[in-house]
Amino acid sequence: MTAPPDLSQQRSFASPLVIAIAGALCLSVAMGIGRFAFTPLLPMMLQDGVIDLAGGSRLATANYLGYLLGALSCMALPLLRRNIGPGFPGTAGLVRIGLLLTTLLTLAMVPHLPWLWSFLRFLAGYVTGMVFVCASGWCLAQLARLGRASLGGIIYTGPGIGITASGLVGSAMAAHGQHSATAWGVFGLMAAVLTALVWPVFRGHDAIAAQQPHGALDGKRGSSLGEPTIFVLAYGLAGFGYIITATFLPVIAREALPGSIWSDYFWPAFGLGVIAGALLTRFVPLSMDRRVLLTASYVVQALAILLTLAMPTDLGFVAGSLLLGLPFTAITLFAMQEARRLRPAQATSLMGLLTAGYGIGQILGPPLVALMLQYTASAAAGFALSLEIAAGSLLFGAALYGLLWRFFPAEANR
């Protein structure tokens, strides 16, 4: 997940708080339903016998690949707008289109068409990547224009809200013996309702302007090639490190805690952690070195993963889920602020590279799990090894930020 460049100069007549809440609901649809609803539904699909773990890994990979391409394609929006002219929809229009498509693609998962599911999940990933970039950029631009940029943290509670809501609804349906097809239909209806709620806010058809993000952080206009290269690698490790747990958490919990009545609620706990972390970022001073904050965030996520291995109990999984979610959006925010410091004149390009690195990390996670499950003695052993690798990758990423902090002092760039 990455923070977008400021893509829009479009105007809204809504109040700043309404704009921030609308942005949060957009991300709830895009991330909580279009992207991550699959996580609480995977155990139900396995129970229904419509998919196996290898197939689940393929669907997850298809979705993450689509998300990567969707987010990156937004970098071409200014060029498309200039070449096509007024006929090309503005950013608000693209958000509306994306929300409609997310709803339709979610509902399209209801029929039993397993040969089509990978393609549908790929398209859902592409559309949600576009919605994330466009909705975030449009809302942040409106808040900045209205002098209420501090409300931006509310927008990034959206993924957590969507994850929590979809997780609770999925858990309730599973407890009442509902099938996964019914759950996909319910999630599609939830997306439709949320889309209708935010529809009036996202209006306007002005030109999309490619601008550099504005912020209090600044830096020199160039830095060595090694610094951004290490930065992109470290950020990519965050995508790889969290995605294994984020994709398979309910399944892992059921393997570790057979018969537990709480296993379906660990995913909503992750969502609550995401919400809390997004709100807490509003209180972090801009003067703090973002690489130190990223190091701490990676360590927290690594410890969260290791906690579930060291303490495979209900309490251990609840604490681990909350800790894993806490830095989820904070990592994105801090990384984008660091990109602005490193490349103030070319921040958008560096953000695109970060998006690519993060997306590639996410894509590699589910196939690793499939490989571990194939070559270990049991599903529990395969998941445990996958989680150990994920935690190790996060600690390695934290070490890379430590190297950046040690050998590339931020003061030299200010």
N, C-alpha and C positions, 0 to 999 in steps of 0.2 A: 504494500500500500504506500503511495507517495503523494505528497502535497503538490497541487498543480501550479503552473504559472498563472498569472493574472491575465485572463483571456478576453475580458469583456469591459466595454464602457457602457453597457446597456443600463438603462435607468428603470427603477422600480418605484412604485408609489406606496409600497408597503413600509411599515415601520421597521427599524433595525432589528428589534426582537423578533418580529414576524419573519423577517428574512433569515435570521439565524436559525429559527426553529424549522422553517421550510427546508433549509439546507440540511439540517439534521435528519429530517424525515426522508429527504431524497437519498441520503447515504444509508438510511435504514433499509430502503427498498433495494438500492444497488448492492450494498455489501451484506446486509443481514438476510436478505431473501435471495436476490439474484446470484450472489456469490456463495454465501455461507449457509444457506438453508440446507444444503446437501449434507452438512455435517450431522445435524440431529436426525436427518432422514436416512442416512446410511444404515444404521442398525435396523430400521424398519424395513428397508429394501432387502437387507440380508435375511431378516426373519421371513419376509414374504417369498424368498427364493427367486427373486427377479434379477439378482446380481450376486456376484461373489466378491471377495476382497480385491482380487486382481482387477475385476471390472470396475470396482469402486475407485481404485487408483487411476485407472484410465480416464474415468469421468472427471475426477479431480484435476488431473493433468490437463485435460482438454479445456476445462474452465480457466485454469491459471494461465494457459497459453493465450487464450482469447483475451483475458484481462490485460496481459502484457501488451498485446498488439493494439487493443482498444485504447489504452492509455497513451501509447507511443503515437498512435495515429492523430491524436489531438494536437501534436506538435505541428501538423500540416494544416490545421484549420485556418490560420491567417492567410496562407498561400492560396488555399481553396477559395476563401472569401474574396480575395483580390481578383482571382482569375474568373470566378463564376459570376460575381457581382451580387446584386440585390436578391437574386433568386435563391441564393444559398442561405439556409436558416441561420439566424444568430445563435449565440450561446444558449439563451433561454429556450429557444425553439428546439435546439438539440437535446436539452434536458428533458423537455416534454416528450420528444420522440423516443429517447432512451428509456424513460419510465414506462411508456406504453409497450415498447418491445420487451422490456424486462417482465412485465405482467404477462404478456402473451407467451413468451418463452417458458415461463414458469408453468403456466397452464398446459402448455404443450407436452410437459412431462407426465401428465395424467394418463394418457393412453399407453398401453403396454407395447411400446415400439423400441425395444432395446437396441436395434440396429441403427436407430436414429438418435439415441440419447447422447452419444459423444458429440455429435454435430450440434445438437441443441445446447449442450453445456458449453461448447466452444463459443457459440453465438451469444449465449448469456454472459459469458466472461467478457467478450468484446464490448458488448453494450454497456455492461456495468462499469468497465474501465473508462469508457467515454463519459458516462454519467458522473462518475466520481470526479474526473478532471473538470468537466464543464460546470457541474453544480457547485463544486467547491470554489472554482475560480470566479464564477459569476457572483456568488454570495459574498465572497471576500472583497470583491471589487465594490459591491454595493455598500458594504459596511464601512470600507475605507472612505468612500465618497461621502457617507453620512457622518463621518467622524466617530464611528463606533467599532473600530477594528478590534477592540478588546473582547467583543462578543464572538469572535471567530472560534474560540474554544468550544462554544456550544455546538457549532456545526459538526465537529469531530466526535461528539457523543453519538452521532447517528449510527455508525457501525455497531457500537455497543448496544444501543437501543434495539436495533434490528436483530442482533445475535441473541440478546436476552429474550425478546419477544418470540422469535421463531423457535428458540430452544424450549421455552416454557410451553408453547402451543404443541410442539412436536412431542414433548414428554407427556403432556396430558392425553394426546391422541393415542400414543403408544400404550399408556396405562389402561385405556378403554378399548384396546384391541382393534384400533383402526388400522387400515392398510396404508402403505406409503402413497399409493395413487390418490387416496382421499386427502392425505396431508399435502401433496403437491397442489391439489385443487384449492385447499384452504389457504395456502401461502400465496397462490395466485390471486385469490380474492382479497387478501390482506394488502398485496401490492396495489391492486386496483383502488382500494379505498384510500390508501395513503397518496397515491397519484392524484386522485380527485381532490384531496385536501390541499395539496401544494400547487395544483394547476394554476389557480388565479395569480399566484405570486410570480411565477416564471413567465413573464410576458415581455414583449418588446422585440424589435427586429432591427437592431442597429449593427453596425459593423463590428466584427471581431478584431480587436487590436492586440497585437503581440507586444506585450510590455514586460519589462523586468519587474519582478516582485518588489514591493516597497517594504522596508523594514528598518529597524533601528540598527541592525548589524551592518557593518560595512567592512571593506577590506581593499587590498590592493588589486589592481586590474589584471594581474597575472601572478602565477605561482608556478613552481616547478612541476614537471609532468608527473614525477613520482608521487607527489602529495595527492592529487585527485585520483590517480590510479589506485592507490592503496585505499582511499576513501570509498571508491565505487566497489572494490572487492569486499571491504568490511561491511558495507551496507547490503550487498548481495547475500552475505552470510546471515543477516537478520531474516531475509525472506526464507532461506533454507531452514534456519534454526527453529522458527516458530511453526512452520506450516505442517510439519508432521503431526504435532500435537493438535493444532487447530483443525486438521482434517479428520483425524481418527480418534479424538478424545473420547466420545461416547463408546466407541467400540473397544478402545483400550481399557476404559473403566469397567466395562462388562467382563472383559477377560480377567482383569485383576481382582474384581470384586463380584463374583457370581452371586446372584441373589440379592444384591444390595438394592434397596428402594431409592437410593440417592443417585445412582449412576446416570440417570437421565438429566440430572440437574447441574452437573459439573460444567456443561457447556453454557447454560445461562449464567453461571457464576463467572465464567470467562468474560461474558458480555458486560456484567456489572463492573468487573475490573477495568474494562476498556472505557466505560463511561466515567468512572472515577479518575482514571489517568488523564483523560482528555480535559476534564475540569481542573485538575491540579496543575496542568501546564500553564494556566493563566497566572499562576503565582510564582513562576520561575523567572528570576531577573535575567534580562537580556545580556547583562554583563558577564554572566557565567560562561565559561568555555564549553561550547556545545560538545566537543569531543569527550570531555570528562563526563558530561551528562549521558552521552551515548554509551560510554564504557559502563557506567553504573546501570543503565537500562538493560544492556545485554547480559550483565551479570545477574540481574534480577530474574530475567527470563530463563537463563540457564539453571539457576537455583530452583526456580519453579518446576522445571522439568525433572531435575534430579530429586526434588522433594517427593514427587509422585512415585519415583522408583524406590526411594529409601523408606517411604511411609505409605505403602499401598493400602491405605484405609480411607474411609469416607472423609475424615478430617484432612488427611494428606492431600486428597484430590481436590477438595474444596479450596484449601489454602493454595495449592499449586495452580489451580485454574484462575483464582483471583490475581495471583502474582504474575502469571503469564499475561493476563490481559492488561494489567496496570500500565506497562510501558508501551503497549501496542501502538497507539497513535502518537505517543510522545516521541518514539523513535523516528517516526516520519517527520514530525514537526522539527525536531532538533537537527535532523539531517538536512532538511531543506534550508534551515537557517544557516547551517554551516556552508552549504552550497552557495548561498548568497554572499557569505563572507569571502569565500575563495574566489568566486567568479562574479563580482557584482555587475560586470558588463555583459557576461555570457551565462547568467545563472540558469536560463531556460535550457540551454544545451546540456549543462552539467546535470540538471534535474532529469533530463531525458536519459542520460547514461545511468543515473541512479535507479530510475524506473526499470530500465532494462536489466541491470544487475539484480535488483530485488525480484523481478519477475522470473528471471532464469533460476534464481535460488528456489522460488516457490515451485517451479515446474519440476525441478530435480527431486523434490521431497517425496511425493507419492510413489514414483518408480523405485526409489530406494526402499521404501516400506515393502513393496511387492517383492523385491529381490530378497530382502531379509526374511520375509515370510516363506519364501520358496526354499531357502537354504538353511533354515534353522529347524530345530526339532519340534517346535510348537509355535502357535500364534503368539502366545505370551512371550516366548523367548525372542521372536522376531520383532515384536513391538518394543521390548526392553532394549534390544540392541539399537534399534532405530532411534529411540529416545536418547540413548547415550551418545550416539553420533550427533544428534541435533544439539544437545547441550554442549558437546565439545566444539561444535562449529561456532556457537554463540560466544564461548569463552575465547576462541581464537579471534573472532571479530573484535571482542573487547580488547584483546592484546594489540591488535592492529591500531585501534584508536589510541591506545597508550603510546605506541611508537610514534604516531602522528603528533601527539601532544608533546612528546619528548624531543623530537628532532625538527619539528616545524612550529616554533612558538607562535602563538596567535598574536602576540604583541608586535611581531615583525610585520604583520599584515594590516595593522590598524592605523 
